Amino acid sequence: VKVSVVVQAAGKELTEAEIYERATEDWCKAGNKKTDLKELAVYVKPEESAIFYVINGKATGRVAF
């Protein structure tokens, strides 16, 4: 089964791939390597226009929705 996720809110739309890219880019800007990413948990909060993430169970961050 192939699953596709698209989040729509307040006239904005983000695909699963775009959310992944924003979170990983933010994480890499902090000095991490994309190859070290093993697990990504994402929490989308449209009311805050934010995407919160947890990488590898410990690194956290926030990017714009």
mmJSON file of the N, C-alpha and C atoms, coordinates in Angstrom:
{"data_MODEL":{"atom_site":{
"group_PDB":["ATOM","ATOM","ATOM","ATOM","ATOM","ATOM","ATOM","ATOM","ATOM","ATOM","ATOM","ATOM","ATOM","ATOM","ATOM","ATOM","ATOM","ATOM","ATOM","ATOM","ATOM","ATOM","ATOM","ATOM","ATOM","ATOM","ATOM","ATOM","ATOM","ATOM","ATOM","ATOM","ATOM","ATOM","ATOM","ATOM","ATOM","ATOM","ATOM","ATOM","ATOM","ATOM","ATOM","ATOM","ATOM","ATOM","ATOM","ATOM","ATOM","ATOM","ATOM","ATOM","ATOM","ATOM","ATOM","ATOM","ATOM","ATOM","ATOM","ATOM","ATOM","ATOM","ATOM","ATOM","ATOM","ATOM","ATOM","ATOM","ATOM","ATOM","ATOM","ATOM","ATOM","ATOM","ATOM","ATOM","ATOM","ATOM","ATOM","ATOM","ATOM","ATOM","ATOM","ATOM","ATOM","ATOM","ATOM","ATOM","ATOM","ATOM","ATOM","ATOM","ATOM","ATOM","ATOM","ATOM","ATOM","ATOM","ATOM","ATOM","ATOM","ATOM","ATOM","ATOM","ATOM","ATOM","ATOM","ATOM","ATOM","ATOM","ATOM","ATOM","ATOM","ATOM","ATOM","ATOM","ATOM","ATOM","ATOM","ATOM","ATOM","ATOM","ATOM","ATOM","ATOM","ATOM","ATOM","ATOM","ATOM","ATOM","ATOM","ATOM","ATOM","ATOM","ATOM","ATOM","ATOM","ATOM","ATOM","ATOM","ATOM","ATOM","ATOM","ATOM","ATOM","ATOM","ATOM","ATOM","ATOM","ATOM","ATOM","ATOM","ATOM","ATOM","ATOM","ATOM","ATOM","ATOM","ATOM","ATOM","ATOM","ATOM","ATOM","ATOM","ATOM","ATOM","ATOM","ATOM","ATOM","ATOM","ATOM","ATOM","ATOM","ATOM","ATOM","ATOM","ATOM","ATOM","ATOM","ATOM","ATOM","ATOM","ATOM","ATOM","ATOM","ATOM","ATOM","ATOM","ATOM","ATOM","ATOM","ATOM","ATOM","ATOM","ATOM"],
"id":[1,2,3,4,5,6,7,8,9,10,11,12,13,14,15,16,17,18,19,20,21,22,23,24,25,26,27,28,29,30,31,32,33,34,35,36,37,38,39,40,41,42,43,44,45,46,47,48,49,50,51,52,53,54,55,56,57,58,59,60,61,62,63,64,65,66,67,68,69,70,71,72,73,74,75,76,77,78,79,80,81,82,83,84,85,86,87,88,89,90,91,92,93,94,95,96,97,98,99,100,101,102,103,104,105,106,107,108,109,110,111,112,113,114,115,116,117,118,119,120,121,122,123,124,125,126,127,128,129,130,131,132,133,134,135,136,137,138,139,140,141,142,143,144,145,146,147,148,149,150,151,152,153,154,155,156,157,158,159,160,161,162,163,164,165,166,167,168,169,170,171,172,173,174,175,176,177,178,179,180,181,182,183,184,185,186,187,188,189,190,191,192,193,194,195],
"type_symbol":["N","C","C","N","C","C","N","C","C","N","C","C","N","C","C","N","C","C","N","C","C","N","C","C","N","C","C","N","C","C","N","C","C","N","C","C","N","C","C","N","C","C","N","C","C","N","C","C","N","C","C","N","C","C","N","C","C","N","C","C","N","C","C","N","C","C","N","C","C","N","C","C","N","C","C","N","C","C","N","C","C","N","C","C","N","C","C","N","C","C","N","C","C","N","C","C","N","C","C","N","C","C","N","C","C","N","C","C","N","C","C","N","C","C","N","C","C","N","C","C","N","C","C","N","C","C","N","C","C","N","C","C","N","C","C","N","C","C","N","C","C","N","C","C","N","C","C","N","C","C","N","C","C","N","C","C","N","C","C","N","C","C","N","C","C","N","C","C","N","C","C","N","C","C","N","C","C","N","C","C","N","C","C","N","C","C","N","C","C","N","C","C","N","C","C"],
"label_atom_id":["N","CA","C","N","CA","C","N","CA","C","N","CA","C","N","CA","C","N","CA","C","N","CA","C","N","CA","C","N","CA","C","N","CA","C","N","CA","C","N","CA","C","N","CA","C","N","CA","C","N","CA","C","N","CA","C","N","CA","C","N","CA","C","N","CA","C","N","CA","C","N","CA","C","N","CA","C","N","CA","C","N","CA","C","N","CA","C","N","CA","C","N","CA","C","N","CA","C","N","CA","C","N","CA","C","N","CA","C","N","CA","C","N","CA","C","N","CA","C","N","CA","C","N","CA","C","N","CA","C","N","CA","C","N","CA","C","N","CA","C","N","CA","C","N","CA","C","N","CA","C","N","CA","C","N","CA","C","N","CA","C","N","CA","C","N","CA","C","N","CA","C","N","CA","C","N","CA","C","N","CA","C","N","CA","C","N","CA","C","N","CA","C","N","CA","C","N","CA","C","N","CA","C","N","CA","C","N","CA","C","N","CA","C","N","CA","C","N","CA","C","N","CA","C","N","CA","C"],
"label_alt_id":[null,null,null,null,null,null,null,null,null,null,null,null,null,null,null,null,null,null,null,null,null,null,null,null,null,null,null,null,null,null,null,null,null,null,null,null,null,null,null,null,null,null,null,null,null,null,null,null,null,null,null,null,null,null,null,null,null,null,null,null,null,null,null,null,null,null,null,null,null,null,null,null,null,null,null,null,null,null,null,null,null,null,null,null,null,null,null,null,null,null,null,null,null,null,null,null,null,null,null,null,null,null,null,null,null,null,null,null,null,null,null,null,null,null,null,null,null,null,null,null,null,null,null,null,null,null,null,null,null,null,null,null,null,null,null,null,null,null,null,null,null,null,null,null,null,null,null,null,null,null,null,null,null,null,null,null,null,null,null,null,null,null,null,null,null,null,null,null,null,null,null,null,null,null,null,null,null,null,null,null,null,null,null,null,null,null,null,null,null,null,null,null,null,null,null],
"label_comp_id":["VAL","VAL","VAL","LYS","LYS","LYS","VAL","VAL","VAL","SER","SER","SER","VAL","VAL","VAL","VAL","VAL","VAL","VAL","VAL","VAL","GLN","GLN","GLN","ALA","ALA","ALA","ALA","ALA","ALA","GLY","GLY","GLY","LYS","LYS","LYS","GLU","GLU","GLU","LEU","LEU","LEU","THR","THR","THR","GLU","GLU","GLU","ALA","ALA","ALA","GLU","GLU","GLU","ILE","ILE","ILE","TYR","TYR","TYR","GLU","GLU","GLU","ARG","ARG","ARG","ALA","ALA","ALA","THR","THR","THR","GLU","GLU","GLU","ASP","ASP","ASP","TRP","TRP","TRP","CYS","CYS","CYS","LYS","LYS","LYS","ALA","ALA","ALA","GLY","GLY","GLY","ASN","ASN","ASN","LYS","LYS","LYS","LYS","LYS","LYS","THR","THR","THR","ASP","ASP","ASP","LEU","LEU","LEU","LYS","LYS","LYS","GLU","GLU","GLU","LEU","LEU","LEU","ALA","ALA","ALA","VAL","VAL","VAL","TYR","TYR","TYR","VAL","VAL","VAL","LYS","LYS","LYS","PRO","PRO","PRO","GLU","GLU","GLU","GLU","GLU","GLU","SER","SER","SER","ALA","ALA","ALA","ILE","ILE","ILE","PHE","PHE","PHE","TYR","TYR","TYR","VAL","VAL","VAL","ILE","ILE","ILE","ASN","ASN","ASN","GLY","GLY","GLY","LYS","LYS","LYS","ALA","ALA","ALA","THR","THR","THR","GLY","GLY","GLY","ARG","ARG","ARG","VAL","VAL","VAL","ALA","ALA","ALA","PHE","PHE","PHE"],
"label_asym_id":["A","A","A","A","A","A","A","A","A","A","A","A","A","A","A","A","A","A","A","A","A","A","A","A","A","A","A","A","A","A","A","A","A","A","A","A","A","A","A","A","A","A","A","A","A","A","A","A","A","A","A","A","A","A","A","A","A","A","A","A","A","A","A","A","A","A","A","A","A","A","A","A","A","A","A","A","A","A","A","A","A","A","A","A","A","A","A","A","A","A","A","A","A","A","A","A","A","A","A","A","A","A","A","A","A","A","A","A","A","A","A","A","A","A","A","A","A","A","A","A","A","A","A","A","A","A","A","A","A","A","A","A","A","A","A","A","A","A","A","A","A","A","A","A","A","A","A","A","A","A","A","A","A","A","A","A","A","A","A","A","A","A","A","A","A","A","A","A","A","A","A","A","A","A","A","A","A","A","A","A","A","A","A","A","A","A","A","A","A","A","A","A","A","A","A"],
"label_entity_id":["1","1","1","1","1","1","1","1","1","1","1","1","1","1","1","1","1","1","1","1","1","1","1","1","1","1","1","1","1","1","1","1","1","1","1","1","1","1","1","1","1","1","1","1","1","1","1","1","1","1","1","1","1","1","1","1","1","1","1","1","1","1","1","1","1","1","1","1","1","1","1","1","1","1","1","1","1","1","1","1","1","1","1","1","1","1","1","1","1","1","1","1","1","1","1","1","1","1","1","1","1","1","1","1","1","1","1","1","1","1","1","1","1","1","1","1","1","1","1","1","1","1","1","1","1","1","1","1","1","1","1","1","1","1","1","1","1","1","1","1","1","1","1","1","1","1","1","1","1","1","1","1","1","1","1","1","1","1","1","1","1","1","1","1","1","1","1","1","1","1","1","1","1","1","1","1","1","1","1","1","1","1","1","1","1","1","1","1","1","1","1","1","1","1","1"],
"label_seq_id":[1,1,1,2,2,2,3,3,3,4,4,4,5,5,5,6,6,6,7,7,7,8,8,8,9,9,9,10,10,10,11,11,11,12,12,12,13,13,13,14,14,14,15,15,15,16,16,16,17,17,17,18,18,18,19,19,19,20,20,20,21,21,21,22,22,22,23,23,23,24,24,24,25,25,25,26,26,26,27,27,27,28,28,28,29,29,29,30,30,30,31,31,31,32,32,32,33,33,33,34,34,34,35,35,35,36,36,36,37,37,37,38,38,38,39,39,39,40,40,40,41,41,41,42,42,42,43,43,43,44,44,44,45,45,45,46,46,46,47,47,47,48,48,48,49,49,49,50,50,50,51,51,51,52,52,52,53,53,53,54,54,54,55,55,55,56,56,56,57,57,57,58,58,58,59,59,59,60,60,60,61,61,61,62,62,62,63,63,63,64,64,64,65,65,65],
"pdbx_PDB_ins_code":[null,null,null,null,null,null,null,null,null,null,null,null,null,null,null,null,null,null,null,null,null,null,null,null,null,null,null,null,null,null,null,null,null,null,null,null,null,null,null,null,null,null,null,null,null,null,null,null,null,null,null,null,null,null,null,null,null,null,null,null,null,null,null,null,null,null,null,null,null,null,null,null,null,null,null,null,null,null,null,null,null,null,null,null,null,null,null,null,null,null,null,null,null,null,null,null,null,null,null,null,null,null,null,null,null,null,null,null,null,null,null,null,null,null,null,null,null,null,null,null,null,null,null,null,null,null,null,null,null,null,null,null,null,null,null,null,null,null,null,null,null,null,null,null,null,null,null,null,null,null,null,null,null,null,null,null,null,null,null,null,null,null,null,null,null,null,null,null,null,null,null,null,null,null,null,null,null,null,null,null,null,null,null,null,null,null,null,null,null,null,null,null,null,null,null],
"Cartn_x":[0.85,0.0,0.889,0.658,1.384,0.515,1.081,0.352,0.955,0.101,0.533,-0.173,0.594,0.023,0.205,-0.883,-0.851,-1.586,-0.938,-1.552,-1.976,-3.251,-3.784,-4.364,-3.987,-4.533,-4.229,-5.171,-5.005,-4.477,-4.973,-4.567,-3.193,-2.581,-1.267,-1.405,-0.44,-0.452,0.977,1.214,2.528,2.377,3.251,3.259,4.171,4.064,4.922,6.393,6.727,8.119,8.613,7.759,8.147,8.366,7.533,7.691,8.997,9.288,10.542,11.732,11.681,12.787,13.018,11.957,12.107,12.72,12.249,12.764,14.233,14.567,15.956,16.909,16.476,17.324,17.629,16.604,16.779,17.75,17.616,18.481,19.922,20.107,21.454,22.112,21.323,21.87,22.486,22.042,22.572,23.844,24.364,25.625,25.499,24.306,24.087,24.175,24.415,24.472,23.165,22.682,21.44,21.542,22.728,22.922,22.786,22.87,22.701,21.242,20.334,18.907,18.37,17.837,17.278,15.773,15.282,13.853,13.402,12.251,11.699,10.229,9.905,8.512,8.125,6.958,6.518,5.173,5.059,3.824,3.472,2.397,1.98,0.933,1.194,0.271,-0.099,-1.104,-1.495,-1.875,-2.482,-2.906,-1.714,-0.532,0.693,1.557,1.074,1.819,3.203,3.237,4.51,4.485,5.668,5.902,6.978,6.644,7.605,8.109,9.372,9.924,10.828,10.947,11.871,12.656,13.962,14.816,15.595,15.569,16.266,15.894,14.671,14.161,14.678,15.535,16.076,16.216,16.63,16.815,15.464,15.181,13.893,14.096,13.062,13.121,11.755,11.739,10.5,10.828,9.972,10.104,8.74,8.751,7.503,6.645,5.336,4.373,4.28],
"Cartn_y":[-1.174,0.0,1.227,2.104,3.362,4.442,5.177,6.214,7.57,8.538,9.907,10.813,11.708,12.615,14.051,14.814,16.239,16.97,17.964,18.752,20.089,20.439,21.698,22.491,23.782,24.665,26.103,26.968,28.416,28.764,28.081,28.37,27.857,27.073,26.496,25.001,24.42,22.966,22.456,21.391,20.758,19.26,18.7,17.251,16.635,15.343,14.609,14.85,14.836,15.046,16.447,17.453,18.826,18.985,18.342,18.386,17.717,16.565,15.845,16.734,17.359,18.193,19.383,20.053,21.207,20.799,19.689,19.225,18.804,18.056,17.591,18.74,19.705,20.866,21.64,21.821,22.53,21.779,20.473,19.629,19.685,19.663,19.711,21.073,22.144,23.478,23.538,22.671,22.617,21.778,21.345,20.611,19.102,18.604,17.159,16.708,15.405,14.831,14.12,14.311,13.669,12.146,11.607,10.157,9.622,10.496,10.075,9.994,10.489,10.469,9.045,8.527,7.163,7.153,8.143,8.189,9.638,9.916,11.268,11.222,11.936,12.088,13.538,13.746,15.079,15.396,16.632,17.115,18.423,18.425,19.6,20.36,21.648,22.486,23.685,23.514,24.614,25.889,25.77,26.96,27.812,27.203,27.933,28.157,27.704,27.764,27.165,25.994,25.37,23.859,23.343,21.9,21.618,20.805,20.401,19.013,18.743,17.428,16.908,15.583,14.9,13.928,14.046,13.177,12.244,10.974,9.917,9.895,10.294,10.215,11.262,12.195,13.168,14.587,14.787,16.131,16.707,17.905,18.529,19.841,20.244,21.503,21.943,23.127,23.714,24.437,24.227,24.924,25.485,26.423,27.053,26.093,26.22,25.424,25.963],
"Cartn_z":[0.0,0.0,0.0,-0.942,-1.003,-0.368,0.578,1.282,0.943,0.699,0.433,1.433,2.059,3.042,2.561,2.584,2.255,3.375,3.958,5.02,4.413,4.612,4.105,5.266,5.324,6.356,5.993,6.269,6.082,4.694,3.688,2.317,1.935,2.809,2.537,2.356,1.654,1.435,1.445,2.203,2.256,2.087,1.275,1.112,2.169,2.311,3.239,2.902,1.625,1.191,1.553,1.403,1.744,3.247,4.032,5.49,5.887,5.317,5.579,5.214,4.064,3.596,4.517,4.935,5.837,7.171,7.719,9.014,8.903,7.872,7.741,7.411,6.611,6.325,7.607,8.437,9.699,10.6,10.666,11.495,11.0,9.695,9.114,9.336,9.365,9.642,11.03,11.921,13.283,13.366,12.198,12.175,12.09,11.889,11.785,10.331,10.144,8.803,8.485,7.27,6.847,6.962,6.756,6.828,8.253,9.26,10.651,11.07,10.229,10.544,10.391,11.467,11.46,11.687,12.431,12.777,12.841,12.252,12.245,12.663,13.725,14.158,13.897,13.294,12.895,13.537,14.016,14.615,13.917,13.144,12.389,13.202,13.449,14.203,13.343,12.477,11.581,12.319,13.503,14.235,14.679,14.764,15.1,13.859,12.708,11.448,11.627,12.288,12.631,12.443,12.207,12.155,13.194,14.164,15.185,14.824,15.128,14.802,15.911,15.946,16.843,15.971,16.008,15.194,16.11,15.741,16.471,17.953,18.25,19.61,20.57,20.094,21.041,20.507,19.287,18.731,18.34,18.79,18.487,17.734,17.034,16.319,15.844,15.24,14.728,13.429,12.436,11.162,10.782,9.854,9.416,8.614,8.782,8.026,6.631],
"occupancy":[1.0,1.0,1.0,1.0,1.0,1.0,1.0,1.0,1.0,1.0,1.0,1.0,1.0,1.0,1.0,1.0,1.0,1.0,1.0,1.0,1.0,1.0,1.0,1.0,1.0,1.0,1.0,1.0,1.0,1.0,1.0,1.0,1.0,1.0,1.0,1.0,1.0,1.0,1.0,1.0,1.0,1.0,1.0,1.0,1.0,1.0,1.0,1.0,1.0,1.0,1.0,1.0,1.0,1.0,1.0,1.0,1.0,1.0,1.0,1.0,1.0,1.0,1.0,1.0,1.0,1.0,1.0,1.0,1.0,1.0,1.0,1.0,1.0,1.0,1.0,1.0,1.0,1.0,1.0,1.0,1.0,1.0,1.0,1.0,1.0,1.0,1.0,1.0,1.0,1.0,1.0,1.0,1.0,1.0,1.0,1.0,1.0,1.0,1.0,1.0,1.0,1.0,1.0,1.0,1.0,1.0,1.0,1.0,1.0,1.0,1.0,1.0,1.0,1.0,1.0,1.0,1.0,1.0,1.0,1.0,1.0,1.0,1.0,1.0,1.0,1.0,1.0,1.0,1.0,1.0,1.0,1.0,1.0,1.0,1.0,1.0,1.0,1.0,1.0,1.0,1.0,1.0,1.0,1.0,1.0,1.0,1.0,1.0,1.0,1.0,1.0,1.0,1.0,1.0,1.0,1.0,1.0,1.0,1.0,1.0,1.0,1.0,1.0,1.0,1.0,1.0,1.0,1.0,1.0,1.0,1.0,1.0,1.0,1.0,1.0,1.0,1.0,1.0,1.0,1.0,1.0,1.0,1.0,1.0,1.0,1.0,1.0,1.0,1.0,1.0,1.0,1.0,1.0,1.0,1.0],
"B_iso_or_equiv":[0.0,0.0,0.0,0.0,0.0,0.0,0.0,0.0,0.0,0.0,0.0,0.0,0.0,0.0,0.0,0.0,0.0,0.0,0.0,0.0,0.0,0.0,0.0,0.0,0.0,0.0,0.0,0.0,0.0,0.0,0.0,0.0,0.0,0.0,0.0,0.0,0.0,0.0,0.0,0.0,0.0,0.0,0.0,0.0,0.0,0.0,0.0,0.0,0.0,0.0,0.0,0.0,0.0,0.0,0.0,0.0,0.0,0.0,0.0,0.0,0.0,0.0,0.0,0.0,0.0,0.0,0.0,0.0,0.0,0.0,0.0,0.0,0.0,0.0,0.0,0.0,0.0,0.0,0.0,0.0,0.0,0.0,0.0,0.0,0.0,0.0,0.0,0.0,0.0,0.0,0.0,0.0,0.0,0.0,0.0,0.0,0.0,0.0,0.0,0.0,0.0,0.0,0.0,0.0,0.0,0.0,0.0,0.0,0.0,0.0,0.0,0.0,0.0,0.0,0.0,0.0,0.0,0.0,0.0,0.0,0.0,0.0,0.0,0.0,0.0,0.0,0.0,0.0,0.0,0.0,0.0,0.0,0.0,0.0,0.0,0.0,0.0,0.0,0.0,0.0,0.0,0.0,0.0,0.0,0.0,0.0,0.0,0.0,0.0,0.0,0.0,0.0,0.0,0.0,0.0,0.0,0.0,0.0,0.0,0.0,0.0,0.0,0.0,0.0,0.0,0.0,0.0,0.0,0.0,0.0,0.0,0.0,0.0,0.0,0.0,0.0,0.0,0.0,0.0,0.0,0.0,0.0,0.0,0.0,0.0,0.0,0.0,0.0,0.0,0.0,0.0,0.0,0.0,0.0,0.0],
"pdbx_formal_charge":[null,null,null,null,null,null,null,null,null,null,null,null,null,null,null,null,null,null,null,null,null,null,null,null,null,null,null,null,null,null,null,null,null,null,null,null,null,null,null,null,null,null,null,null,null,null,null,null,null,null,null,null,null,null,null,null,null,null,null,null,null,null,null,null,null,null,null,null,null,null,null,null,null,null,null,null,null,null,null,null,null,null,null,null,null,null,null,null,null,null,null,null,null,null,null,null,null,null,null,null,null,null,null,null,null,null,null,null,null,null,null,null,null,null,null,null,null,null,null,null,null,null,null,null,null,null,null,null,null,null,null,null,null,null,null,null,null,null,null,null,null,null,null,null,null,null,null,null,null,null,null,null,null,null,null,null,null,null,null,null,null,null,null,null,null,null,null,null,null,null,null,null,null,null,null,null,null,null,null,null,null,null,null,null,null,null,null,null,null,null,null,null,null,null,null],
"auth_seq_id":[1,1,1,2,2,2,3,3,3,4,4,4,5,5,5,6,6,6,7,7,7,8,8,8,9,9,9,10,10,10,11,11,11,12,12,12,13,13,13,14,14,14,15,15,15,16,16,16,17,17,17,18,18,18,19,19,19,20,20,20,21,21,21,22,22,22,23,23,23,24,24,24,25,25,25,26,26,26,27,27,27,28,28,28,29,29,29,30,30,30,31,31,31,32,32,32,33,33,33,34,34,34,35,35,35,36,36,36,37,37,37,38,38,38,39,39,39,40,40,40,41,41,41,42,42,42,43,43,43,44,44,44,45,45,45,46,46,46,47,47,47,48,48,48,49,49,49,50,50,50,51,51,51,52,52,52,53,53,53,54,54,54,55,55,55,56,56,56,57,57,57,58,58,58,59,59,59,60,60,60,61,61,61,62,62,62,63,63,63,64,64,64,65,65,65],
"auth_comp_id":["VAL","VAL","VAL","LYS","LYS","LYS","VAL","VAL","VAL","SER","SER","SER","VAL","VAL","VAL","VAL","VAL","VAL","VAL","VAL","VAL","GLN","GLN","GLN","ALA","ALA","ALA","ALA","ALA","ALA","GLY","GLY","GLY","LYS","LYS","LYS","GLU","GLU","GLU","LEU","LEU","LEU","THR","THR","THR","GLU","GLU","GLU","ALA","ALA","ALA","GLU","GLU","GLU","ILE","ILE","ILE","TYR","TYR","TYR","GLU","GLU","GLU","ARG","ARG","ARG","ALA","ALA","ALA","THR","THR","THR","GLU","GLU","GLU","ASP","ASP","ASP","TRP","TRP","TRP","CYS","CYS","CYS","LYS","LYS","LYS","ALA","ALA","ALA","GLY","GLY","GLY","ASN","ASN","ASN","LYS","LYS","LYS","LYS","LYS","LYS","THR","THR","THR","ASP","ASP","ASP","LEU","LEU","LEU","LYS","LYS","LYS","GLU","GLU","GLU","LEU","LEU","LEU","ALA","ALA","ALA","VAL","VAL","VAL","TYR","TYR","TYR","VAL","VAL","VAL","LYS","LYS","LYS","PRO","PRO","PRO","GLU","GLU","GLU","GLU","GLU","GLU","SER","SER","SER","ALA","ALA","ALA","ILE","ILE","ILE","PHE","PHE","PHE","TYR","TYR","TYR","VAL","VAL","VAL","ILE","ILE","ILE","ASN","ASN","ASN","GLY","GLY","GLY","LYS","LYS","LYS","ALA","ALA","ALA","THR","THR","THR","GLY","GLY","GLY","ARG","ARG","ARG","VAL","VAL","VAL","ALA","ALA","ALA","PHE","PHE","PHE"],
"auth_asym_id":["A","A","A","A","A","A","A","A","A","A","A","A","A","A","A","A","A","A","A","A","A","A","A","A","A","A","A","A","A","A","A","A","A","A","A","A","A","A","A","A","A","A","A","A","A","A","A","A","A","A","A","A","A","A","A","A","A","A","A","A","A","A","A","A","A","A","A","A","A","A","A","A","A","A","A","A","A","A","A","A","A","A","A","A","A","A","A","A","A","A","A","A","A","A","A","A","A","A","A","A","A","A","A","A","A","A","A","A","A","A","A","A","A","A","A","A","A","A","A","A","A","A","A","A","A","A","A","A","A","A","A","A","A","A","A","A","A","A","A","A","A","A","A","A","A","A","A","A","A","A","A","A","A","A","A","A","A","A","A","A","A","A","A","A","A","A","A","A","A","A","A","A","A","A","A","A","A","A","A","A","A","A","A","A","A","A","A","A","A","A","A","A","A","A","A"],
"auth_atom_id":["N","CA","C","N","CA","C","N","CA","C","N","CA","C","N","CA","C","N","CA","C","N","CA","C","N","CA","C","N","CA","C","N","CA","C","N","CA","C","N","CA","C","N","CA","C","N","CA","C","N","CA","C","N","CA","C","N","CA","C","N","CA","C","N","CA","C","N","CA","C","N","CA","C","N","CA","C","N","CA","C","N","CA","C","N","CA","C","N","CA","C","N","CA","C","N","CA","C","N","CA","C","N","CA","C","N","CA","C","N","CA","C","N","CA","C","N","CA","C","N","CA","C","N","CA","C","N","CA","C","N","CA","C","N","CA","C","N","CA","C","N","CA","C","N","CA","C","N","CA","C","N","CA","C","N","CA","C","N","CA","C","N","CA","C","N","CA","C","N","CA","C","N","CA","C","N","CA","C","N","CA","C","N","CA","C","N","CA","C","N","CA","C","N","CA","C","N","CA","C","N","CA","C","N","CA","C","N","CA","C","N","CA","C","N","CA","C","N","CA","C","N","CA","C","N","CA","C"],
"pdbx_PDB_model_num":[1,1,1,1,1,1,1,1,1,1,1,1,1,1,1,1,1,1,1,1,1,1,1,1,1,1,1,1,1,1,1,1,1,1,1,1,1,1,1,1,1,1,1,1,1,1,1,1,1,1,1,1,1,1,1,1,1,1,1,1,1,1,1,1,1,1,1,1,1,1,1,1,1,1,1,1,1,1,1,1,1,1,1,1,1,1,1,1,1,1,1,1,1,1,1,1,1,1,1,1,1,1,1,1,1,1,1,1,1,1,1,1,1,1,1,1,1,1,1,1,1,1,1,1,1,1,1,1,1,1,1,1,1,1,1,1,1,1,1,1,1,1,1,1,1,1,1,1,1,1,1,1,1,1,1,1,1,1,1,1,1,1,1,1,1,1,1,1,1,1,1,1,1,1,1,1,1,1,1,1,1,1,1,1,1,1,1,1,1,1,1,1,1,1,1]
}}}
